[in-house]
C-alpha cells in the first residue's frame, strides 16, 4: 500500500523530456512507483487529471537564511512550488561566527534577518545547520558558506589584503564549513568586505572549495559598465582554481549596457569549450534588489555600517560621494548611474514605513532636497537597515539569459518586511506563466529542467531534482494553463495561483493551494570525498 498515490498526472520528470501520462506512488517519503498504477491501494489518493506533476522547484539562490527561525512561518516559498532553498548567497552567510566580530556580522546580515529571534549561539556552519534542524523548516535547506562572513571572522571589514596567516585561517574556515555540510562557497564582490578582496584571494579560497568537491557562486564585481571584465575575472578564478562555478543572477545593468548579454554569454560558452565548468543563473525580472548602502562607493563603507554612518554625518564626505555619483570611479559599480533616482525604490525600512514603495526621486521632491541627500538621510534615519529595488535591465537581456542552455533559475529572494522585490513571492510561477505560456521563450520541459534537475546537479543532490524511482518525493503539481505570479512591485505580498499541491519529502505541505502547516524540510548536506 502506498502512502500517497498521485493519479492521472502529466509527468514532467525534470530531465527536459516531454511529459507523459501516468501515476506516481510514494511510500516512506520516497518515489517507489511510476506508471499505470490503477487499482493499487493507497492511504491517500490525489487525482491531478489535466495537471502537470514535476519535481519540486529548487531555488539555487535565496537569502532565506532566517526563515526557519521565524514564527509564524512565511509561506511565500512553498506556495510557489519551491521545495528546496539554497541559502548563504552573495558572500552573506550567518556562519561562521566569532565573538570578537559578532557585531560586524550581525550588522552585515541585518537586512535579511526579518526580525526573527536569532539566538546567535553558534560558531561553525555545523552548529548553524543543527539549529535549523532543531527549528525545522517548510522547505529543504542547502547552505553555502559566504566569503564575506569568513573575511569578517578573520579580518573584520578592513580594506586590505589578508596576511599569509589570515589567508591560511580563511582557508581553514572554508574547509571546515564544507566538511560541516555546506554545499559550496559564495562571494559578493560588489559589497564590503568582498569588494576589498583581490582575484588571487578568491583563487586561493576556491582551490580549497574545489578540493572539497564544492562549487563557487559569485555576485560578480560589476554587472554594469564593467561587466565584461567581471565575467573575465570569474572565468579566470574558475580556470585557475578548478572549481565548478556559477555566475549569480547574471545581468547587464544600465541602458547603455543593454544587449551586452549576447557577448557575456558568448564568453561563458567559449570558456566551456576550453573545459572550464562555468554556468549562470538568473531571475525573471527587469529590476534587482539589494541594500541601499550598496549605492555608495567602497571607501565610504570600510569598517562596516556604523563607520559608514559616521562618514555620512560629515558634509565633505557627502559632497565627495555626490561628485562620484556623477563622475564615477574607475572599476566601481555605480548603481545610481545604472538605474537613476527615478529607478531606485525604497523597499524596506524599520521606522519611517511611509517611505516604502516610493522612489528616491519622489522622496526628494517631497522633502525638497537633492536625491543623493535622501539616500544619506534615510540611511542615517534607519541605522543603515534599508533595502531597495533598482530598475535597470532590459527584457531582451533577461529573456536572452533565461533561455540560454547554460542558465538556470534562481529567485535571489530577499524576504524582508515592507515591500520586498516581487521575486520573493512569484519568481518560479512567473517563469511558467510569462516565459513559457505567454512569451513562449522557453518550452515547458526546459523551464522545468532549469528549475529542478539543473540546480540539483550543481548542488550535488543525486537524490532530488528528477522524478524517478528511489528519489525523495519533492513534488510540485501545477496547472500549466492557469499558473501565474500575482506579486507586483506595488503589492509584492501576493501569492501565486495554479499550484494546488506541493510535497516535501513525501508530506503534503500545500493542499488545494493552501499551506498545511507541515514542516517537512531537511537540511541537505553533501558528503564530500
N, C-alpha and C positions, 0 to 999 in steps of 0.2 A: 504494500500500500504506500502510495506517495504521500508526502506531507502536503504538497500543493501540485495541482495539475493545471497548467495553463493550456487551454484548448483553443483550437481553430485560429491560431495566430498566423500572421505573415512574419516568418522568422528571418530577420536580417542579422546574420551571425557575427558581424563586425569585421569580417575578412575583406569586405569590398565586393563580394559576390552578390548577385541578385537575390532578393528574398525568396523564400519558398514557403508553401503552406504546410503547417504541421502543429504538433503538440509538444509540450515540454514538461517533463516530470522532475520534481525536486524532492529530495529526501536528505535529512541531516545536513541541511544548508548547502548542498551541492546539486549540480545538474546530473541526474542519473539516467535520463532517457530523453531522446529527441526523435520525433517521427509521428507515425499514426498510432495514437495511444487510446483509441476509442474503447470503451468498456473497461478500462483499467480503474482500479479503486484508488480513491484519494480522500484525505481528510478534508480538503478544501479544493474546490474547482473554480477557476476563473475562465469564463467564456469571453474571449477577446476577439471575436469574429470581426473582421474588417480592420483590425488594429495591427500596428507594427510591434513586434517583440524584438528588442535589441539588447545588447549588453548595456549595463548601467554606464552612464557617461562618466568619464574620468577627466577631472579638471587638472591639467598639468601645472596650472599657475593660479594660485589663490593666495590671499592674505587673511585666511580664515583661522589664523592660529589661536585666537581667543575664544572661538565659538564653543568648544567643549566646556568652557568654564562659565558660559552664560546661562542664566535661568530667568524667565522661560527660554526655551531653545528657539533659535532663529530657524524658520522653516524654508527660507528662500533658496537654500542649496538643493535640498531634496525634492522640492516641488518642481524644479526644472529638470529633474531626471538625473541629477548628479549623484553617484553612489560612492565616489572616491575623490577626496580633495588632497592636493599636494600643497603643503604649507612651507613657510620659510623661504619664500622667493625674494628676489631683488636684494640679496645680501642681508635681509631682515629676518632673523630668527630669534626666538625667545631664549635660546640656549646656544652655546654655553654661557654661563653667567658667573662672575666672580664678585665677591662682596665689595672690593675696592673700586670697581667700576659699575656697580649696580645702578646707581642713579643715572649715569650716562646711558646705559642700556634701556632703562625704563623710559627715559625721555625720547630715545631713538625710536622705540616701538609704540609710544603712547597713542598715536592716531589709529592704531589697529586694535587697541585693547577693548573698545566698545563698553568701557566702564565695567567690564567683567571683574569679579572678585578674584584676581590672580594672586595665589599665595606667595609666589616668588620664593619658594622653598627648595628649589632645585639648583644644581650647578651644571651637571652634564646633560647632554642630549638624552642619554638613557634615563636620567631622573625625570626629565620633562615628559618623555613619552609614557613613563609609568603613571604620571599624574593624569595624562589624557585617558589612559586606560581606566583609572580609578573613577574619573568623572563620567566616562562613556560618551559616545558621540553618535549622531544620526548617521553620518557618512563614515566610510573608511578614511583613515588619515595616513598619508605618506609624508614624511618630513624631510626637508632639505636643511642643511646647516648653512648659515649665512656668513659670507666673508665679513660683512660689517660687524656682526656680533663677535666674531673671532678677533677682528682687529681691535674692537673696543676692549675686549677682555685683556689683550696683551699691551695695547698702545694707547688706549683711550681714543680721543678724537684729534690726535696730533697730525699736523700736515707735514709729514716727513717720511722717509724710507725707514723700514724696520732695520734694526741692527741684526747681525747674524744670529745672535741669541734669540732675539724677538721673532725672527722668521722661523727659527727652529721650534720655538714654542707654538707659533701659529700652525706649523705643520703637525705637531703633536696633537693639538686640539682638533684639527681637521680629521686626522686619522682616528682619534678616539670617538668623534661624533659618528663617523661611518661605521666603526665597529659596534657602536651602541644602537645602530638601527637606522641612521639617516640614509636615504637612498641616493643622495647626491649633494652637490655644493653649488651655492648660488652667489651671484655678485650683483651689486647695484653701483656701477661705476659712474653714475651721474650724481650720486648722493655722497655726502660725507658719512663715514670715513673712506668709503670705496674710491671716491674721486681723488683721494690723495695717493693712491697706490699706482705703481708703475707696472708696465706689462710684465717685466721679469718677475715681480712678486706673484702675479697671477699664474704665471707659468709654473713656478716652483710649487705653489699650493695645488695646482691642478695635476701635477705629477703624482702627488700623494693620492688624489681622488682616483686617478687612472689605475694606480697600483692596487687600490682597494676595490676596484670594479664598479665605481660610481660614475656619475656623469656630471656635467657642468652646465648650468643655465645662467645666462647673463643678461641683465639690463645693461646694454652697451653704453659706452662713454658718451655717445652722441647719436641722436635719432633725427637730426635735422640737417643743418648745413654740413656737418662733419660726418654724415652717416657712412660715406664710403670708407673713410679712414677707420671708423669704428668697426665696420664689418671686416676690414683688412686685419685690424688688431685681433678680433675674435678668432678669425681663421688662423692667425699666427699662434695664438695661445693653444688652440686645438692641435695644430700641427706639431708644435714644439713639445707639448706635454703628452700627447697621445690620448687625451681624454675625449670621450664622446660628448658633443656639445650641442646646446640648443640656444639660438638667439631668442630671447624672450620678447613677447608682444611686438613682433617686428613691424616697423612702420617707417614712413618718411614724412616728418612733421614740417609744416610751413608751406605756404602756397608755392614759393619758388623751388621747393623740393618735390613737388607733386610729379609723379611719373618716374621718379628715381628707383622705385621698387623693381622696375624691369632690370636695371643694372645690378642692384643688390642681389636679386635672385640669381642672376647670371653668375655673379661672383661666388655664390654658395654652390651653384651647380659645378662650376669649374673646380672648386676646392674638393668636391666629392669625387670628381673624375680623377683627381690626384690621390684619392684614397683617404681623404680626411672625413671623419664621421661627424658631419655638422648638418643640422636641420633647424627649423624655426617653428614658432607657434604664434598665433595672432587671435585677437578678439574681433567680433563683427560690428564695430562701431567706428565712426569718424572722429570721436573725441576720446581723450585719455583722461587719467585722473591720478593725482599724487598729492604730496604735501604742498601747501602754499609756499613754504620756505624754499622749495626746490627752484623757485624763480630766481633766487638770489645767488650771486657768484660764490664760489667755494671759499675764497678768502674770508668772506663775512661769516662763514659757518664754522670755521676752525674752532675746536674746543667744545662743540656741542651747542644745543639750542639756547641755553642760558647765556652763553657768551655772545651768541648771535643777537639776542635781545638787548644785551648791554650795548652792542655796537649800534643798534638801531636807535638808541637814545642820543647818539652823538650826531649833530647836524652835518658835520663834514663827511661822515660815513654815508649818510643819506644822499648827499649831493654826488658823492663818488658813484654810488650804486645807480642812481638815475642816469648819470652820464654813460655808465657801462650798459645799461638797458638799451640806450640809443645807439652807441657805437660798437658794442660787443667787446669781447676779449678773445684773442686767438685760442682756439680749442675749447671754448666754453659753449655748452649747450644752452643757448638763450631762449628759454621757453616763451618769454614775453614776445620776442620777435616772431616766433612761430605761430602764436595764437592771437596776439593783440589783446588790448584791455577789454574789448567787447567780446572776446572769445575765452575769457577766463572767468569762471563762475565759482562762487563760494559754495562748497558742497556741505561742509560740516563744521560747526563751531560748538563750543560748550556754553557760552554765555549769551552773546547777542544773537539769538536764534532768528531774528528778523533779517539777518544778512544772508541766510541760506537760500539758495536758488537765485541770487542776484549776481550780476557780473560786476567785476571791479569798476568798469566804466559807469554802470548805473549807480553804484555806491558813491563814486567820486562826484557824480552830478548832484546827488542828494546832499552830500556833505560839503560840496563846493570846494573841493581840494583836488590836487593832481592825483591821477590814478596810482602812481607809484607811492604816494603818501598813504593811500588807502591800504596798500599791501603792508607797509611798515607798521601803520597804526593797528590794523586788525591783528597782525602777529603779536604785537605788544599787548593788546586788549585780551587776547585769548591765550596768553602764555606760550605761544608758538604752536598750539594744537589746532591747526586748521587744515582741512582738506579742500582741494579744488578739482574742478573738471575743466579740461582745456580742449577747445575745438581747434583742429589744425591739420587733419588728414583729409585726403580725397577719397571718395567712394571707389574710384577706379583702382587706386593703390590697395585699398582694403580687399577688394574683390580679387585683384591680381595675386595677392599673397595667400588669401584663403584657399583659392582653387589650385595653387601650385602643388605638385606631388610631394614636395619636401616640407610642407606646412601641416600643422595640426591645430586644434582649437584649444585655447586656454582663456579663461574669463578675466584673469587679473583682477578678480573681485576684491573690493575693499569694503568689507562690512563695517559700517560706521554709522553713528547717529546722523540725523538731518536728512539731506538729500544726496545720498551716495550715487555714484555712477550707475545707470540702469543695468549694466552688465552683471551687477551683483545679484539681480533677480531674473534676468532674462537672456543671458548670453547664449545658452545652448538651444532653447526653443527658437531664438532668432535665427540661428543657422538653418534650422529646419523650415521655418516659415518664410524668411526673406531670401536666403541664398539658395535654397532648394526649390521650394514651391513657387515663389514669386519671381525671382530673377533667373532661376534655372542656371545659376553659375556652377552649382555642384549637383551631381547625381545623389540620390538618397543613399545608396550603398557607400559611396565615397565619403559623404558627410559623416555617416555613422562610423566608418573606419577612422576618420580623423578625430573622433570624439571617444573612441574606445580602444581598438586594437593598437593603434599607433602610439598613444601615450602609454599604454600598458607595456609595450615593447621597450620604450625608453626607460621606464621606471623599473624594468626588470621583473615585472609581475607576470610570471608564467602561468598563473592560475586564475587570471582575470582578463577582461577585455574582449573575449570572444565567447560565443555560446557553443560549447562542446562538452562532451561527457567528462565528468570529473572536475569541472570548473566550479568555483564558488558561484552561488546563484545571486549575482548582482545583475538585476534586470530592470529595464525601463520599457514600459508599454505606452505607446502614444498613437494618436490618430494623425496620420500624415496629411490629411485634408484640413484639419482644424487646429493643430498645434500652433501656438502663437505666443510671442512675448507681449506683455502688456506694459512693462516698465518703461517710463519715459524720463527725460531729464527733469521735467517739471514735477512729475509724480512717479518717482522710481520704485516706491514700495508697493508694487502691484505684481501679484503672482501670475504666472502664465496659465494658459488653458490648453486642453487637449492632451494631458498626460494623466490618465486615470490611475495607473498603477506603477509603483516602484518597489522593488525588493532589494534588500541589502542582506547579504549572507543568508538568503533563504527566508527572511522575515519580511512580511508586507509592511512597509513604512509609509506608503501612500496608497490609500484606498479611495476610489471614486474622487480623486483629486484632492483629498484631504490627508494631512499628516496624522498617522495613527498614534503617535507618541512613542513608538518603539525606538530604542537606542541600540541599534544592531551593528553599528560600525566597529571595525577593528583597527588597531594600529598596524600598518603594513610595514614590516621590516624585511629588507632584502638581506639574504645570507651571503656575505662576501667570502671569496676564497681566502 
